[in-house]
Amino acid sequence: MIKVSVMYPYSPEGRFDHDYYRDHHMPMVARLMGEHVRRYTIEKGLAGGDPGSPPTYVAAGHLYCDSVEAFQAGFGPNAQQILGDIPNYTDAKPILQISDVVVE
């Protein structure tokens, strides 16, 4: 299994609508990707490593898929709609990472 992580860097002046991301964007992604995504999780950044410091990422979304090919099959045909929704909840430039899930 793989995990596709989309992380949104924190910025003091940045905008991120957590409610929209939780209630609209990620459910839409899961619906569009259908059987190609097993599940998803959402994280909301709270703090950095030093006391009182801001989080490195304001939010992160994670998609769990059987393989990179499964992710590409689900995301590719829907990329325009998924990526086009980003301005509705943030002005941050997302960082993507695909990882092999070693332990669950």
TISETI-448258 format. One record per residue: residue number from 1; residue in three letters; x negated, y, z of N, C-alpha, C, O in turn. Coordinates in pm, 1 decimal. Layout:
<atom num="NUM" residu="ALA" n_c1="X" n_c2="Y" n_c3="Z" ca_c1="X" ca_c2="Y" ca_c3="Z" c_c1="X" c_c2="Y" c_c3="Z" o_c1="X" o_c2="Y" o_c3="Z"/>
...
This chain:
<atom num="1" residu="MET" n_c1="-84.7" n_c2="-117.8" n_c3="0.0" ca_c1="0.0" ca_c2="0.0" ca_c3="0.0" c_c1="-88.8" c_c2="123.5" c_c3="0.0" o_c1="-199.3" o_c2="123.0" o_c3="54.4"/>
<atom num="2" residu="ILE" n_c1="-37.4" n_c2="230.0" n_c3="-62.9" ca_c1="-108.8" ca_c2="357.4" ca_c3="-62.8" c_c1="-23.2" c_c2="463.7" c_c3="5.2" o_c1="98.4" o_c2="450.2" o_c3="19.2"/>
<atom num="3" residu="LYS" n_c1="-92.0" n_c2="570.2" n_c3="46.8" ca_c1="-24.0" ca_c2="685.7" ca_c3="103.7" c_c1="-67.7" c_c2="807.4" c_c3="23.4" o_c1="-186.8" o_c2="834.3" o_c3="8.1"/>
<atom num="4" residu="VAL" n_c1="30.3" n_c2="879.5" n_c3="-26.9" ca_c1="3.1" ca_c2="1004.5" ca_c3="-97.7" c_c1="35.0" c_c2="1116.7" c_c3="-0.3" o_c1="150.3" o_c2="1137.0" o_c3="37.7"/>
<atom num="5" residu="SER" n_c1="-68.3" n_c2="1189.1" n_c3="39.3" ca_c1="-53.1" ca_c2="1298.8" ca_c3="135.2" c_c1="-57.8" c_c2="1431.2" c_c3="62.1" o_c1="-149.2" o_c2="1456.9" o_c3="-16.3"/>
<atom num="6" residu="VAL" n_c1="41.2" n_c2="1515.2" n_c3="88.1" ca_c1="45.1" ca_c2="1650.5" ca_c3="33.9" c_c1="39.7" c_c2="1743.8" c_c3="154.4" o_c1="134.2" o_c2="1752.3" o_c3="232.8"/>
<atom num="7" residu="MET" n_c1="-73.6" n_c2="1813.9" n_c3="167.3" ca_c1="-98.6" ca_c2="1895.5" ca_c3="285.9" c_c1="-99.8" c_c2="2043.1" c_c3="246.8" o_c1="-153.2" o_c2="2081.4" o_c3="142.7"/>
<atom num="8" residu="TYR" n_c1="-40.0" n_c2="2124.0" n_c3="332.3" ca_c1="-24.1" ca_c2="2266.7" ca_c3="306.7" c_c1="-108.5" c_c2="2344.9" c_c3="406.9" o_c1="-75.0" o_c2="2349.4" o_c3="525.2"/>
<atom num="9" residu="PRO" n_c1="-218.5" n_c2="2407.1" n_c3="360.8" ca_c1="-306.9" ca_c2="2480.4" ca_c3="451.4" c_c1="-235.1" c_c2="2593.9" c_c3="524.1" o_c1="-152.8" o_c2="2665.0" o_c3="466.3"/>
<atom num="10" residu="TYR" n_c1="-268.3" n_c2="2608.8" n_c3="650.9" ca_c1="-213.5" ca_c2="2717.7" ca_c3="733.1" c_c1="-275.2" c_c2="2849.7" c_c3="689.8" o_c1="-394.3" o_c2="2856.8" o_c3="659.5"/>
<atom num="11" residu="SER" n_c1="-194.2" n_c2="2952.6" n_c3="687.3" ca_c1="-239.9" ca_c2="3089.2" ca_c3="664.9" c_c1="-156.1" c_c2="3179.6" c_c3="754.2" o_c1="-33.8" o_c2="3165.6" o_c3="756.8"/>
<atom num="12" residu="PRO" n_c1="-217.9" n_c2="3271.5" n_c3="827.2" ca_c1="-139.9" ca_c2="3358.7" ca_c3="915.2" c_c1="-31.7" c_c2="3437.8" c_c3="841.9" o_c1="73.5" o_c2="3466.9" o_c3="898.7"/>
<atom num="13" residu="GLU" n_c1="-57.5" n_c2="3472.3" n_c3="716.4" ca_c1="40.7" ca_c2="3547.3" ca_c3="638.1" c_c1="126.8" c_c2="3456.2" c_c3="551.7" o_c1="215.0" o_c2="3503.5" o_c3="480.1"/>
<atom num="14" residu="GLY" n_c1="101.8" n_c2="3326.5" n_c3="557.8" ca_c1="170.0" ca_c2="3232.1" ca_c3="470.1" c_c1="315.8" c_c2="3209.5" c_c3="507.2" o_c1="360.0" o_c2="3238.1" o_c3="618.5"/>
<atom num="15" residu="ARG" n_c1="388.5" n_c2="3156.7" n_c3="408.7" ca_c1="531.3" ca_c2="3126.4" ca_c3="427.1" c_c1="550.5" c_c2="2976.7" c_c3="408.4" o_c1="503.1" o_c2="2918.7" o_c3="310.8"/>
<atom num="16" residu="PHE" n_c1="620.5" n_c2="2914.8" n_c3="502.7" ca_c1="657.9" ca_c2="2773.5" ca_c3="489.4" c_c1="792.2" c_c2="2754.1" c_c3="558.6" o_c1="805.5" o_c2="2778.3" o_c3="678.5"/>
<atom num="17" residu="ASP" n_c1="891.1" n_c2="2710.3" n_c3="481.8" ca_c1="1026.2" ca_c2="2686.4" ca_c3="534.2" c_c1="1038.4" c_c2="2537.9" c_c3="568.3" o_c1="1069.9" o_c2="2455.4" o_c3="482.5"/>
<atom num="18" residu="HIS" n_c1="1013.1" n_c2="2505.9" n_c3="694.2" ca_c1="1015.7" ca_c2="2366.0" ca_c3="739.1" c_c1="1153.8" c_c2="2302.7" c_c3="721.4" o_c1="1164.0" o_c2="2185.3" o_c3="685.7"/>
<atom num="19" residu="ASP" n_c1="1258.3" n_c2="2378.4" n_c3="745.8" ca_c1="1393.9" ca_c2="2323.7" ca_c3="731.8" c_c1="1421.6" c_c2="2284.4" c_c3="586.8" o_c1="1475.8" o_c2="2177.0" o_c3="560.6"/>
<atom num="20" residu="TYR" n_c1="1385.0" n_c2="2369.9" n_c3="494.1" ca_c1="1406.1" ca_c2="2339.4" ca_c3="352.1" c_c1="1324.8" c_c2="2216.4" c_c3="311.9" o_c1="1374.5" o_c2="2128.7" o_c3="241.2"/>
<atom num="21" residu="TYR" n_c1="1200.9" n_c2="2210.8" n_c3="356.9" ca_c1="1112.7" ca_c2="2098.0" ca_c3="323.4" c_c1="1171.7" c_c2="1967.3" c_c3="375.4" o_c1="1173.2" o_c2="1866.1" o_c3="305.3"/>
<atom num="22" residu="ARG" n_c1="1220.1" n_c2="1971.1" n_c3="498.9" ca_c1="1277.4" ca_c2="1851.2" ca_c3="563.1" c_c1="1412.5" c_c2="1813.4" c_c3="504.3" o_c1="1438.3" o_c2="1696.0" o_c3="477.6"/>
<atom num="23" residu="ASP" n_c1="1498.5" n_c2="1912.3" n_c3="484.1" ca_c1="1637.3" ca_c2="1884.1" ca_c3="447.0" c_c1="1660.9" c_c2="1874.5" c_c3="296.1" o_c1="1756.8" o_c2="1810.8" o_c3="252.4"/>
<atom num="24" residu="HIS" n_c1="1573.8" n_c2="1937.5" n_c3="216.3" ca_c1="1597.4" ca_c2="1937.2" ca_c3="71.7" c_c1="1482.1" c_c2="1875.0" c_c3="-7.6" o_c1="1502.0" o_c2="1778.4" o_c3="-81.2"/>
<atom num="25" residu="HIS" n_c1="1361.5" n_c2="1930.8" n_c3="7.6" ca_c1="1253.0" ca_c2="1891.3" ca_c3="-81.5" c_c1="1216.1" c_c2="1743.4" c_c3="-70.0" o_c1="1219.0" o_c2="1671.0" o_c3="-169.5"/>
<atom num="26" residu="MET" n_c1="1181.8" n_c2="1698.9" n_c3="49.1" ca_c1="1136.8" ca_c2="1559.4" ca_c3="61.2" c_c1="1249.2" c_c2="1458.6" c_c3="32.2" o_c1="1221.6" o_c2="1356.3" o_c3="-30.4"/>
<atom num="27" residu="PRO" n_c1="1374.0" n_c2="1482.1" n_c3="74.2" ca_c1="1480.5" ca_c2="1390.5" ca_c3="31.6" c_c1="1497.8" c_c2="1388.9" c_c3="-121.1" o_c1="1527.1" o_c2="1284.3" o_c3="-179.1"/>
<atom num="28" residu="MET" n_c1="1479.9" n_c2="1504.1" n_c3="-185.7" ca_c1="1488.9" ca_c2="1510.0" ca_c3="-331.5" c_c1="1378.0" c_c2="1427.0" c_c3="-396.0" o_c1="1402.5" o_c2="1352.2" o_c3="-490.6"/>
<atom num="29" residu="VAL" n_c1="1256.1" n_c2="1440.8" n_c3="-343.9" ca_c1="1142.9" ca_c2="1363.4" ca_c3="-396.1" c_c1="1172.2" c_c2="1213.5" c_c3="-382.8" o_c1="1153.2" o_c2="1137.7" o_c3="-478.0"/>
<atom num="30" residu="ALA" n_c1="1217.7" n_c2="1171.6" n_c3="-266.2" ca_c1="1248.6" ca_c2="1030.2" ca_c3="-244.6" c_c1="1358.8" c_c2="981.8" c_c3="-338.9" o_c1="1351.3" o_c2="871.7" o_c3="-393.4"/>
<atom num="31" residu="ARG" n_c1="1460.0" n_c2="1064.4" n_c3="-357.1" ca_c1="1570.9" ca_c2="1027.3" ca_c3="-446.8" c_c1="1522.0" c_c2="1015.2" c_c3="-590.3" o_c1="1555.7" o_c2="918.8" o_c3="-658.9"/>
<atom num="32" residu="LEU" n_c1="1443.3" n_c2="1111.3" n_c3="-636.7" ca_c1="1394.4" ca_c2="1109.0" ca_c3="-773.8" c_c1="1298.5" c_c2="992.7" c_c3="-797.9" o_c1="1301.3" o_c2="931.2" o_c3="-904.5"/>
<atom num="33" residu="MET" n_c1="1214.7" n_c2="962.4" n_c3="-700.9" ca_c1="1117.6" ca_c2="853.7" ca_c3="-717.1" c_c1="1181.3" c_c2="715.7" c_c3="-700.4" o_c1="1127.1" o_c2="615.6" o_c3="-747.2"/>
<atom num="34" residu="GLY" n_c1="1295.3" n_c2="711.1" n_c3="-634.1" ca_c1="1370.2" ca_c2="586.5" ca_c3="-621.9" c_c1="1289.3" c_c2="471.6" c_c3="-564.4" o_c1="1224.6" o_c2="485.2" o_c3="-460.6"/>
<atom num="35" residu="GLU" n_c1="1293.8" n_c2="359.3" n_c3="-632.5" ca_c1="1230.0" ca_c2="237.0" ca_c3="-583.6" c_c1="1077.5" c_c2="245.5" c_c3="-580.0" o_c1="1012.1" o_c2="156.3" o_c3="-525.9"/>
<atom num="36" residu="HIS" n_c1="1020.1" n_c2="351.4" n_c3="-636.7" ca_c1="874.4" ca_c2="364.0" ca_c3="-640.5" c_c1="815.1" c_c2="416.6" c_c3="-510.2" o_c1="693.3" o_c2="414.4" o_c3="-492.0"/>
<atom num="37" residu="VAL" n_c1="899.3" n_c2="463.3" n_c3="-420.7" ca_c1="851.4" ca_c2="508.6" ca_c3="-289.9" c_c1="920.3" c_c2="424.5" c_c3="-182.3" o_c1="1042.5" o_c2="409.0" o_c3="-182.1"/>
<atom num="38" residu="ARG" n_c1="839.6" n_c2="370.9" n_c3="-91.4" ca_c1="895.3" ca_c2="287.9" ca_c3="16.4" c_c1="958.6" c_c2="373.4" c_c3="125.4" o_c1="1068.7" o_c2="345.5" o_c3="172.9"/>
<atom num="39" residu="ARG" n_c1="885.9" n_c2="478.8" n_c3="164.0" ca_c1="933.6" ca_c2="568.0" ca_c3="270.2" c_c1="848.7" c_c2="694.8" c_c3="265.8" o_c1="749.6" o_c2="703.4" o_c3="193.3"/>
<atom num="40" residu="TYR" n_c1="890.2" n_c2="791.6" n_c3="344.9" ca_c1="810.1" ca_c2="912.8" ca_c3="356.7" c_c1="813.2" c_c2="960.1" c_c3="500.5" o_c1="903.3" o_c2="926.2" o_c3="577.3"/>
<atom num="41" residu="THR" n_c1="713.1" n_c2="1039.1" n_c3="535.2" ca_c1="708.0" ca_c2="1103.7" ca_c3="666.7" c_c1="671.3" c_c2="1250.1" c_c3="644.8" o_c1="613.8" o_c2="1287.6" o_c3="542.6"/>
<atom num="42" residu="ILE" n_c1="706.4" n_c2="1330.6" n_c3="743.2" ca_c1="676.3" ca_c2="1473.6" ca_c3="740.2" c_c1="611.3" c_c2="1510.2" c_c3="873.3" o_c1="654.1" o_c2="1465.3" o_c3="979.6"/>
<atom num="43" residu="GLU" n_c1="507.4" n_c2="1592.3" n_c3="865.2" ca_c1="440.6" ca_c2="1642.8" ca_c3="984.9" c_c1="443.8" c_c2="1795.1" c_c3="984.2" o_c1="429.0" o_c2="1858.4" o_c3="879.7"/>
<atom num="44" residu="LYS" n_c1="463.2" n_c2="1851.9" n_c3="1101.0" ca_c1="460.3" ca_c2="1997.4" ca_c3="1118.0" c_c1="339.1" c_c2="2030.1" c_c3="1204.6" o_c1="330.5" o_c2="1985.1" o_c3="1318.8"/>
<atom num="45" residu="GLY" n_c1="245.1" n_c2="2108.7" n_c3="1150.5" ca_c1="123.6" ca_c2="2143.6" ca_c3="1224.1" c_c1="154.2" c_c2="2228.4" c_c3="1346.7" o_c1="232.6" o_c2="2323.1" o_c3="1340.8"/>
<atom num="46" residu="LEU" n_c1="90.6" n_c2="2192.6" n_c3="1457.6" ca_c1="111.5" ca_c2="2266.2" ca_c3="1582.3" c_c1="-10.3" c_c2="2345.2" c_c3="1627.4" o_c1="2.7" o_c2="2459.8" o_c3="1670.3"/>
<atom num="47" residu="ALA" n_c1="-128.7" n_c2="2285.4" n_c3="1618.2" ca_c1="-249.1" ca_c2="2350.9" ca_c3="1668.3" c_c1="-372.2" c_c2="2285.5" c_c3="1606.7" o_c1="-367.1" o_c2="2174.2" o_c3="1554.4"/>
<atom num="48" residu="GLY" n_c1="-482.9" n_c2="2358.8" n_c3="1614.8" ca_c1="-611.5" ca_c2="2305.0" ca_c3="1571.1" c_c1="-683.0" c_c2="2237.9" c_c3="1687.7" o_c1="-624.6" o_c2="2218.2" o_c3="1794.2"/>
<atom num="49" residu="GLY" n_c1="-808.0" n_c2="2203.5" n_c3="1667.1" ca_c1="-884.4" ca_c2="2132.0" ca_c3="1769.6" c_c1="-925.0" c_c2="2216.7" c_c3="1888.8" o_c1="-940.3" o_c2="2164.1" o_c3="1999.0"/>
<atom num="50" residu="ASP" n_c1="-942.7" n_c2="2346.3" n_c3="1869.4" ca_c1="-980.1" ca_c2="2434.8" ca_c3="1979.2" c_c1="-854.5" c_c2="2488.4" c_c3="2047.8" o_c1="-754.2" o_c2="2514.2" o_c3="1981.4"/>
<atom num="51" residu="PRO" n_c1="-859.1" n_c2="2505.3" n_c3="2180.1" ca_c1="-742.7" ca_c2="2558.3" ca_c3="2251.1" c_c1="-696.4" c_c2="2691.3" c_c3="2190.9" o_c1="-775.7" o_c2="2783.5" o_c3="2171.8"/>
<atom num="52" residu="GLY" n_c1="-567.8" n_c2="2698.7" n_c3="2161.9" ca_c1="-508.9" ca_c2="2821.3" ca_c3="2109.8" c_c1="-531.0" c_c2="2845.9" c_c3="1962.0" o_c1="-485.9" o_c2="2947.6" o_c3="1909.4"/>
<atom num="53" residu="SER" n_c1="-599.6" n_c2="2754.7" n_c3="1893.5" ca_c1="-625.4" ca_c2="2776.8" ca_c3="1751.2" c_c1="-507.1" c_c2="2727.7" c_c3="1666.8" o_c1="-435.0" o_c2="2636.3" o_c3="1706.7"/>
<atom num="54" residu="PRO" n_c1="-488.3" n_c2="2789.3" n_c3="1550.5" ca_c1="-377.1" ca_c2="2747.6" ca_c3="1464.4" c_c1="-407.6" c_c2="2612.1" c_c3="1399.6" o_c1="-522.4" o_c2="2567.7" o_c3="1398.5"/>
<atom num="55" residu="PRO" n_c1="-305.0" n_c2="2547.6" n_c3="1346.2" ca_c1="-327.7" ca_c2="2418.3" ca_c3="1280.7" c_c1="-405.7" c_c2="2436.7" c_c3="1149.9" o_c1="-400.5" o_c2="2543.0" o_c3="1088.0"/>
<atom num="56" residu="THR" n_c1="-476.3" n_c2="2334.3" n_c3="1109.7" ca_c1="-543.6" ca_c2="2336.0" ca_c3="979.9" c_c1="-440.0" c_c2="2336.9" c_c3="868.9" o_c1="-454.0" o_c2="2407.0" o_c3="768.7"/>
<atom num="57" residu="TYR" n_c1="-335.1" n_c2="2257.0" n_c3="889.1" ca_c1="-225.7" ca_c2="2247.6" ca_c3="791.8" c_c1="-95.6" c_c2="2284.2" c_c3="860.6" o_c1="-67.4" o_c2="2236.2" o_c3="970.4"/>
<atom num="58" residu="VAL" n_c1="-16.1" n_c2="2368.6" n_c3="796.7" ca_c1="112.7" ca_c2="2408.8" ca_c3="851.9" c_c1="211.5" c_c2="2292.9" c_c3="840.8" o_c1="303.6" o_c2="2280.8" o_c3="921.6"/>
<atom num="59" residu="ALA" n_c1="191.7" n_c2="2207.8" n_c3="739.7" ca_c1="278.7" ca_c2="2091.7" ca_c3="720.1" c_c1="208.3" c_c2="1991.0" c_c3="630.9" o_c1="114.0" o_c2="2023.8" o_c3="558.9"/>
<atom num="60" residu="ALA" n_c1="256.3" n_c2="1867.4" n_c3="637.5" ca_c1="208.7" ca_c2="1761.6" ca_c3="548.5" c_c1="323.5" c_c2="1665.3" c_c3="523.4" o_c1="400.3" o_c2="1632.3" o_c3="613.7"/>
<atom num="61" residu="GLY" n_c1="333.1" n_c2="1621.9" n_c3="400.7" ca_c1="430.3" ca_c2="1519.5" ca_c3="363.8" c_c1="354.9" c_c2="1398.7" c_c3="312.0" o_c1="254.7" o_c2="1412.7" o_c3="242.0"/>
<atom num="62" residu="HIS" n_c1="402.5" n_c2="1280.9" n_c3="346.0" ca_c1="334.2" ca_c2="1157.8" ca_c3="307.5" c_c1="433.5" c_c2="1063.3" c_c3="241.7" o_c1="539.6" o_c2="1034.0" o_c3="296.8"/>
<atom num="63" residu="LEU" n_c1="397.4" n_c2="1016.3" n_c3="123.4" ca_c1="477.3" ca_c2="918.3" ca_c3="50.4" c_c1="403.9" c_c2="784.7" c_c3="54.4" o_c1="284.5" o_c2="778.3" o_c3="25.5"/>
<atom num="64" residu="TYR" n_c1="474.4" n_c2="679.6" n_c3="89.8" ca_c1="416.1" ca_c2="545.9" ca_c3="93.4" c_c1="467.9" c_c2="467.5" c_c3="-25.8" o_c1="588.7" o_c2="451.5" o_c3="-43.3"/>
<atom num="65" residu="CYS" n_c1="374.6" n_c2="418.4" n_c3="-108.1" ca_c1="408.4" ca_c2="346.5" ca_c3="-231.2" c_c1="328.3" c_c2="216.4" c_c3="-235.4" o_c1="227.2" o_c2="202.2" o_c3="-166.5"/>
<atom num="66" residu="ASP" n_c1="374.5" n_c2="122.7" n_c3="-316.3" ca_c1="304.8" ca_c2="-5.3" ca_c3="-327.7" c_c1="168.4" c_c2="7.9" c_c3="-393.8" o_c1="76.7" o_c2="-68.0" o_c3="-362.2"/>
<atom num="67" residu="SER" n_c1="154.1" n_c2="102.9" n_c3="-484.5" ca_c1="28.2" ca_c2="118.0" ca_c3="-558.2" c_c1="22.5" c_c2="258.2" c_c3="-619.8" o_c1="121.5" o_c2="331.4" o_c3="-621.2"/>
<atom num="68" residu="VAL" n_c1="-94.9" n_c2="293.1" n_c3="-670.1" ca_c1="-110.3" ca_c2="419.2" ca_c3="-741.6" c_c1="-20.3" c_c2="417.6" c_c3="-864.6" o_c1="40.9" o_c2="518.9" o_c3="-898.7"/>
<atom num="69" residu="GLU" n_c1="-12.6" n_c2="303.4" n_c3="-930.7" ca_c1="71.5" ca_c2="291.2" ca_c3="-1049.6" c_c1="219.1" c_c2="313.7" c_c3="-1015.9" o_c1="291.5" o_c2="377.1" o_c3="-1092.6"/>
<atom num="70" residu="ALA" n_c1="263.0" n_c2="261.8" n_c3="-901.8" ca_c1="402.1" ca_c2="283.9" ca_c3="-859.1" c_c1="425.9" c_c2="432.1" c_c3="-832.9" o_c1="529.5" o_c2="486.2" o_c3="-871.6"/>
<atom num="71" residu="PHE" n_c1="331.3" n_c2="497.7" n_c3="-767.8" ca_c1="344.8" ca_c2="641.6" ca_c3="-744.0" c_c1="354.7" c_c2="716.2" c_c3="-876.9" o_c1="443.1" o_c2="800.0" o_c3="-895.2"/>
<atom num="72" residu="GLN" n_c1="265.3" n_c2="685.9" n_c3="-968.2" ca_c1="264.3" ca_c2="754.3" ca_c3="-1097.5" c_c1="393.9" c_c2="729.4" c_c3="-1174.3" o_c1="445.1" o_c2="819.7" o_c3="-1240.5"/>
<atom num="73" residu="ALA" n_c1="447.2" n_c2="607.6" n_c3="-1165.9" ca_c1="571.8" ca_c2="574.6" ca_c3="-1235.8" c_c1="689.3" c_c2="652.7" c_c3="-1178.8" o_c1="780.1" o_c2="690.6" o_c3="-1252.8"/>
<atom num="74" residu="GLY" n_c1="688.7" n_c2="677.0" n_c3="-1048.7" ca_c1="797.3" ca_c2="751.6" ca_c3="-986.1" c_c1="780.8" c_c2="901.6" c_c3="-994.9" o_c1="878.3" o_c2="974.4" o_c3="-1013.4"/>
<atom num="75" residu="PHE" n_c1="656.8" n_c2="948.3" n_c3="-981.5" ca_c1="630.9" ca_c2="1092.0" ca_c3="-979.7" c_c1="624.5" c_c2="1151.4" c_c3="-1119.6" o_c1="683.5" o_c2="1256.3" o_c3="-1145.6"/>
<atom num="76" residu="GLY" n_c1="553.6" n_c2="1085.0" n_c3="-1209.2" ca_c1="527.8" ca_c2="1137.8" ca_c3="-1342.9" c_c1="650.1" c_c2="1192.1" c_c3="-1415.4" o_c1="649.2" o_c2="1307.5" o_c3="-1458.2"/>
<atom num="77" residu="PRO" n_c1="756.2" n_c2="1111.5" n_c3="-1430.5" ca_c1="873.1" ca_c2="1159.6" ca_c3="-1503.4" c_c1="947.9" c_c2="1272.3" c_c3="-1431.5" o_c1="1030.7" o_c2="1340.7" o_c3="-1491.7"/>
<atom num="78" residu="ASN" n_c1="918.6" n_c2="1291.2" n_c3="-1302.6" ca_c1="989.3" ca_c2="1391.2" ca_c3="-1221.8" c_c1="899.8" c_c2="1506.2" c_c3="-1177.1" o_c1="942.2" o_c2="1592.2" o_c3="-1099.9"/>
<atom num="79" residu="ALA" n_c1="777.0" n_c2="1507.4" n_c3="-1225.4" ca_c1="678.2" ca_c2="1604.8" ca_c3="-1177.8" c_c1="725.0" c_c2="1748.6" c_c3="-1194.6" o_c1="707.6" o_c2="1830.4" o_c3="-1104.1"/>
<atom num="80" residu="GLN" n_c1="783.4" n_c2="1780.0" n_c3="-1307.7" ca_c1="825.2" ca_c2="1919.1" ca_c3="-1332.1" c_c1="928.6" c_c2="1963.7" c_c3="-1228.9" o_c1="918.4" o_c2="2074.3" o_c3="-1175.8"/>
<atom num="81" residu="GLN" n_c1="1026.4" n_c2="1880.6" n_c3="-1200.1" ca_c1="1130.1" ca_c2="1916.9" ca_c3="-1103.1" c_c1="1072.3" c_c2="1924.1" c_c3="-961.5" o_c1="1104.6" o_c2="2015.8" o_c3="-885.9"/>
<atom num="82" residu="ILE" n_c1="987.4" n_c2="1828.3" n_c3="-925.7" ca_c1="928.8" ca_c2="1825.5" ca_c3="-791.0" c_c1="837.6" c_c2="1946.0" c_c3="-770.3" o_c1="850.8" o_c2="2017.8" o_c3="-671.2"/>
<atom num="83" residu="LEU" n_c1="745.7" n_c2="1968.0" n_c3="-863.3" ca_c1="651.9" ca_c2="2079.5" ca_c3="-850.1" c_c1="722.8" c_c2="2214.2" c_c3="-862.9" o_c1="681.9" o_c2="2312.3" o_c3="-800.8"/>
<atom num="84" residu="GLY" n_c1="827.8" n_c2="2218.7" n_c3="-942.5" ca_c1="903.1" ca_c2="2342.1" ca_c3="-959.3" c_c1="978.0" c_c2="2385.5" c_c3="-834.8" o_c1="1017.6" o_c2="2501.4" o_c3="-823.0"/>
<atom num="85" residu="ASP" n_c1="997.5" n_c2="2293.0" n_c3="-741.9" ca_c1="1068.8" ca_c2="2324.1" ca_c3="-617.5" c_c1="977.4" c_c2="2385.5" c_c3="-511.6" o_c1="1026.3" o_c2="2445.1" o_c3="-415.7"/>
<atom num="86" residu="ILE" n_c1="847.1" n_c2="2372.2" n_c3="-527.2" ca_c1="752.2" ca_c2="2419.6" ca_c3="-425.1" c_c1="773.2" c_c2="2566.5" c_c3="-387.5" o_c1="773.5" o_c2="2597.1" o_c3="-268.3"/>
<atom num="87" residu="PRO" n_c1="790.9" n_c2="2659.1" n_c3="-482.2" ca_c1="810.3" ca_c2="2799.7" ca_c3="-443.4" c_c1="934.3" c_c2="2824.2" c_c3="-357.4" o_c1="945.6" o_c2="2929.8" o_c3="-295.1"/>
<atom num="88" residu="ASN" n_c1="1026.9" n_c2="2728.9" n_c3="-352.9" ca_c1="1145.8" ca_c2="2745.4" ca_c3="-269.3" c_c1="1115.8" c_c2="2732.3" c_c3="-120.1" o_c1="1196.0" o_c2="2775.2" o_c3="-37.2"/>
<atom num="89" residu="TYR" n_c1="1001.1" n_c2="2673.5" n_c3="-84.8" ca_c1="971.8" ca_c2="2657.9" ca_c3="57.7" c_c1="833.7" c_c2="2708.1" c_c3="100.4" o_c1="808.6" o_c2="2720.1" o_c3="220.3"/>
<atom num="90" residu="THR" n_c1="744.0" n_c2="2737.7" n_c3="7.0" ca_c1="612.0" ca_c2="2784.1" ca_c3="50.5" c_c1="540.8" c_c2="2864.2" c_c3="-57.2" o_c1="572.9" o_c2="2856.3" o_c3="-175.8"/>
<atom num="91" residu="ASP" n_c1="443.5" n_c2="2941.2" n_c3="-12.1" ca_c1="351.6" ca_c2="3007.6" ca_c3="-103.9" c_c1="211.7" c_c2="2947.1" c_c3="-91.7" o_c1="117.3" o_c2="2995.4" o_c3="-154.2"/>
<atom num="92" residu="ALA" n_c1="198.6" n_c2="2842.6" n_c3="-12.1" ca_c1="69.9" ca_c2="2774.2" ca_c3="5.3" c_c1="41.0" c_c2="2685.4" c_c3="-115.0" o_c1="132.7" o_c2="2633.1" o_c3="-178.3"/>
<atom num="93" residu="LYS" n_c1="-86.8" n_c2="2669.0" n_c3="-145.7" ca_c1="-127.7" ca_c2="2578.7" ca_c3="-252.5" c_c1="-151.9" c_c2="2440.6" c_c3="-189.6" o_c1="-243.3" o_c2="2424.5" o_c3="-108.7"/>
<atom num="94" residu="PRO" n_c1="-70.3" n_c2="2341.5" n_c3="-226.4" ca_c1="-83.6" ca_c2="2210.5" ca_c3="-163.6" c_c1="-213.2" c_c2="2138.9" c_c3="-203.1" o_c1="-266.1" o_c2="2156.4" o_c3="-312.9"/>
<atom num="95" residu="ILE" n_c1="-261.2" n_c2="2058.4" n_c3="-109.8" ca_c1="-378.1" ca_c2="1972.1" ca_c3="-130.4" c_c1="-327.6" c_c2="1828.8" c_c3="-131.2" o_c1="-255.7" o_c2="1787.5" o_c3="-40.1"/>
<atom num="96" residu="LEU" n_c1="-364.6" n_c2="1753.2" n_c3="-233.1" ca_c1="-318.1" ca_c2="1615.5" ca_c3="-246.5" c_c1="-430.8" c_c2="1517.6" c_c3="-221.8" o_c1="-543.8" o_c2="1538.6" o_c3="-265.8"/>
<atom num="97" residu="GLN" n_c1="-399.2" n_c2="1410.8" n_c3="-151.1" ca_c1="-494.5" ca_c2="1301.9" ca_c3="-131.0" c_c1="-419.4" c_c2="1169.5" c_c3="-140.2" o_c1="-311.3" o_c2="1153.8" o_c3="-83.5"/>
<atom num="98" residu="ILE" n_c1="-478.4" n_c2="1075.1" n_c3="-212.2" ca_c1="-423.5" ca_c2="940.0" ca_c3="-219.0" c_c1="-517.2" c_c2="849.9" c_c3="-140.4" o_c1="-638.0" o_c2="848.1" o_c3="-164.1"/>
<atom num="99" residu="SER" n_c1="-460.1" n_c2="774.9" n_c3="-46.5" ca_c1="-539.1" ca_c2="688.5" ca_c3="41.3" c_c1="-487.0" c_c2="545.9" c_c3="36.5" o_c1="-368.7" o_c2="521.6" o_c3="12.5"/>
<atom num="100" residu="ASP" n_c1="-577.2" n_c2="453.5" n_c3="59.6" ca_c1="-539.8" ca_c2="313.3" ca_c3="76.7" c_c1="-503.7" c_c2="294.5" c_c3="223.4" o_c1="-583.3" o_c2="327.6" o_c3="311.3"/>
<atom num="101" residu="VAL" n_c1="-385.5" n_c2="242.1" n_c3="250.7" ca_c1="-344.3" ca_c2="218.9" ca_c3="389.3" c_c1="-409.5" c_c2="87.6" c_c3="434.5" o_c1="-377.8" o_c2="-19.9" o_c3="383.8"/>
<atom num="102" residu="VAL" n_c1="-500.7" n_c2="99.2" n_c3="530.3" ca_c1="-577.3" ca_c2="-16.4" ca_c3="575.8" c_c1="-507.3" c_c2="-87.9" c_c3="691.5" o_c1="-506.4" o_c2="-210.8" o_c3="697.4"/>
<atom num="103" residu="VAL" n_c1="-448.6" n_c2="-10.5" n_c3="783.4" ca_c1="-378.7" ca_c2="-65.8" ca_c3="898.6" c_c1="-247.0" c_c2="11.7" c_c3="913.4" o_c1="-243.8" o_c2="134.2" o_c3="901.7"/>
<atom num="104" residu="GLU" n_c1="-139.9" n_c2="-61.7" n_c3="938.9" ca_c1="-9.9" ca_c2="2.4" ca_c3="964.8" c_c1="28.7" c_c2="-18.6" c_c3="1108.2" o_c1="134.6" o_c2="27.2" o_c3="1151.0"/>
